[in-house]
């Protein structure tokens, strides 16, 4: 891509890619030979600055209103790191969360997400990078999904605020969680179990079968009896 006349014949378009985003910006110069040479020199300068990580969008296109300008035009927004964005997202939302939600989200941010992506810029973290990182996990799918909650929230807010062109988490699905249906003993099975027991143990299981209390509730009852 380079500089070329716009269809209206009154200006020049500079066409280039920056951080994976196609940028087509207008220079308000008539497309004479001299101005087209200027446009091509500007294009070459931009490509050099991108390659040397010195490109500043607003320096070349201070009045642009394109999508690329909204994403990259604010120098501070273009350099926001994942760490900064995660902490900003947490601070902005914690007031409406329950205490346990705050605790688990902050733990995921500080213990997992920041160590993994600390200095990566918000605009640079993409779906393939996240998928590669997810391959390193050995914990349960439920735990992974919980860890991803702050990352999803952060990217959603960044997309709504037009800090990023696309939300990479739209391409990352939650891991499946298998929920096993309870399979209670049949009446015949209960009778067989009780027939093999005696004394207080038999009484305990008889009570459990006929009341339908959960294991935790039965343990709580036993704990209460011991005091």
N, C-alpha and C positions, 0 to 999 in steps of 0.2 A: 504494500500500500504506500501511497505517497500523496503529493499535493495535486489537485486537479480542479478545473473550473466547475462551479455549480451550474445546474441546469438553467438558472435564471440569467447566467452570464454576467452577474454583478459582484461575485465574490469567489473565494477559493476555499475548498474543503481540504483539511489536513486529516488523513486517515491513518490510524495506527492502533495497536493493541497494547493495553496496559493492565497488568495483573489479570490477564485472561479476559478482559472486557474490551470490546471493540469501541474505539472512540473516533467519532467523526465530528470535527470541530470546524467552525467557519471563521475565516479571516476576511474581514471586510475590505478587500482590495479587488479591483477589477482584474480579470485574468489575462493581463498582458504578459508578454514573454518575460519581462523583467520581474514582474510580480510572481509569476509561476516559478522562476528561479529562486526567488526569495522563499516561496512556499516550500520548495523542495529542500532548500537549506535548513529551513525551520524543522521540517520533517526529520532530516538527518540529525539535527541537534537533539530533538526529542528522543529519537531512538538511542543516541549515545548516552543521554542522561538516564534513560530507563535502564540501559545496560550497566551503568556505573552507580545505580541507585541514588541519583541526585535529582531526579525529575520532580518538579513541583507544578502541579496542574494549573493553579491560579496565576503563576508567573507568566505563562504563555496565553492563557485564556481566562482573563480576570472577570469577564462579563458573561461567560457561558451559562446557559440554563439547561443544558442537556442532562440526561441521566448520569452520564459519566462525571459531569461536573458536580452533581449532587453527591456522588459516591466519593470522588477523589478531590473535589475542590477545596474542602476544608482540610488543611494540612494536618491538624490535630486529629481529625476523625480518621484520616487515612493511616495514621500511625498508632491508633488505639490497639493495645495488645489484648490477648485473650484474658490475661489476668485482670487487667483494668476493667474490661467489659463484664466479666463474671461478677466482680465485686460491686460494680455499679448496678448491675441487674439485681443482686441480692439486696443491696441497700434500698433500692427503689420499691421492692416488693415485700420485704419482711414484715412490714406493719400489718398486712392483711392475712398473714399466715398464722397458724397455730404454732405453739412453742415447739412441738415435736417436728413439724415441717421445717421450721427455721433451723433446728439442730441438724437434721439429716441433710438438708441442702448445703449448709455451711460445711459440714464434714466432707461431703462429696467435692465441694469446690476446693477446700484447703488441702485435703489429703490425696485427691486423685486428679482433678482437672487442672489445677494450677501447676502441679509438678509435671504434668504431661505436656501442657501447651503454653506455659508461662509467657515466653517472649514472642510467640508467634503473633503476627498481626491479625486482627479480626478479619480483614479482607483477604487474607492468604489461606486461612484454614478451610479446607474443602472436604467434600464427602469421601474421596479416596483416602485421604490422610486419616480421617476418623475411622473408616473401616479397617485400615491397617492397624491402627491403635487398638481397636476392639478385639482383634485376633489374639492379643496378648493376655486377655482376661481368662482366669480360671475359676472365678466365682460363679454363683448361680445367675441364671437369666434375669430373675427378679431383681437381684442386686445391681446388675448392669443397667437395667431399665431405670432404676432409681438414680443411678449415677448420671444418666443422660438427661434427667429432668432439668437441672440448671443449664446445661448446654443448649437444650431445646428452647428454654425460656429466653436465654441470652440472645440467641440467633433470631428468634421471633421478634424480639423488641428491636434489634438492630435492623432487621428488614423493614419493619413498620416505620422506623425512623429514617429509612432510605440511606443508611450507612453502608449497606451491602446490596449488590444487584440481585443476588439469589440467596435463598436460605438453604445451606447444605444439609441441614437436618431433615428437610423434606424428602431427602433421598435415603435416609437412615431409618429403617423400620425398627420398632421395638422387638426384642427377642421373645419368642413364644414361651409362655409359661403353662406347663401342664398341670391341670388341677384334677386330681383323682377324686371320683365320686365315692362317698363313704359306702362301705359294704358291710352292713351290720349282720351279726349272726342270725341265722334263721331260728325258728322256734325249736326245731329238732337239734340244731347245733347247741343252742343254749341248754337244753335238757341234758345233752351228753356231757357238756362241761360241768354242769352242776352235780351230775351224778358221780363225777370223779372227785368231787370236793367234799369237805366236811367242816363242821365247826364254824368259827367266825369267818374263815375264808369263804365258805359257801354262802354265809349270810351276806358278806360284802358283795360278792358277785351277783347274788340274787337281787340285792338292792340296786346294783348298777344296771342290770338288764331291765328291770321293771320300771325304773324311774327315767331311764334314758339320759342321765346326766353325762356331761362330757368328762373326759379324764381329768382335766384341770379342776373341775368342780368337785370331783370325788376326792382328789388329793387335798383340796382345801378343807373338805369335811373331815378327813382323817387328821389333818394338822390341827383342826379345832378340837378334836377329841383328845389329842395328846396334851393339851394345856390344862 
